[in-house]
């Protein structure tokens, strides 16, 4: 991990904080809505507004959330705006080259103090009344300062800072929870699977071509769950795309879909699936030709090179997913129970030649970009599921997550517990973790 992260944030409330009455939003007991052991799910968890609001408080606010890649910050003043749940935040590099993150909301009337997606600045100024903040989040300018009472102290009204920031191999994560365990502990054994994407050589990874963004009608959990657990949809949903990518004379069902593999199942809600010894690789040919597989075997071991590195899919709970074979990182930003905003990065090895990086960028764009031949299939599925989920009878019919039930075991080759490639095991673990957090008061509730 890098050392240029801001230290753990203060745990106290900002100056001027009010005490919100308890019971203003009574928690929903979701115990009867998720049967992780039996593989049953009540689809009201995708549609109910109160459940969604509770997610923001108990799932997103306490969890480590992916924010950006360190490659996006090269000099003091570089910034990138994103979200943690529905909270707008600014990630920036301060004058000491420390990466920090702040709530993107002026302490005066609450407007954003930065409306640009990314860039470089000396300070952040609200366009409503002109309050201005420096790269440390301190309030440095207040128009008509003499109009405020003598007790008004600008030191008390800086931007609210994200409590903890840390990185893992170039990926920046943050949490509002000052009591959250360290990032490495929260990731646990998932790092072994993440390294198949992030640890090809000592130079690490970088971002190419910025961030793509698009909006889908569908609950964020549908996307996060699929990337954790679902190879099962490939045969049906991606049949046409697989035909396009299959070499002439080959049968896509036999050569691509009918594979054996494993699925990593994490009690923290993370999940990853990957074929083992796949016959075909769906990566850009220049990337495949450039890759030094003996060196990767030496660095990562055969189990990772022959598994998670090739055609795998994964989710870091709650809403960060990635695809190693195309270098795709994505966040499923929640925008209400029925909508998500997808943000996608393409990362490449810094050591690759420019033409190989460009080949990976184009391949990712054509397969898992917003108009990609795979991505459009997935988005259509999630929107279709959501489109009918509000029906009264429909909403009372349980969903089946029983594939691979009881198959979870330690296989002796891959760390942690794994299941079969075709399985709902990681999905059951994902919703089991979701249920646990939804029924557990978060740190901010314990203080009230």
Secondary structure, DSSP 8 states (H G I E B T S, - for coil): --S-B------S--TT-----TTTT-----GGGEETTTTEE-GGGGT-HHHHHHHIIIIITTS-EEEEEGGG--STTEEEEEEETTEEEEEEE-TTS-EEEEESS-TTT---S--SSEEE-SEEE-TTT--EEETT--EEE-TTGGGS-TT--GGGS---B-SEEEEETTEEEEES-TT---HHHHHTTHHHHHHHHH-SSTT-EEEEEEEEEEEEES-HHHHHHHHHHB-TTHHHHTHHHHHHHS-TT--HIIIIIS--EEEEE-TTS-EEEEESS-SS--S-HHHHHH--HHHHHHHH-HHHHTTTTTT-EEEETTTEEEEGGGTEEEEEEE-STTEEEEEEEEEEETTS-HHHHHHHHHHHHHHHSTT-TTHHHHHHHHHHHHHTTTSTTGGGS-EE--TTTT--B--SSSSSEEEESB-SHHHHHHHHHHHHHHTS--HHHHT-
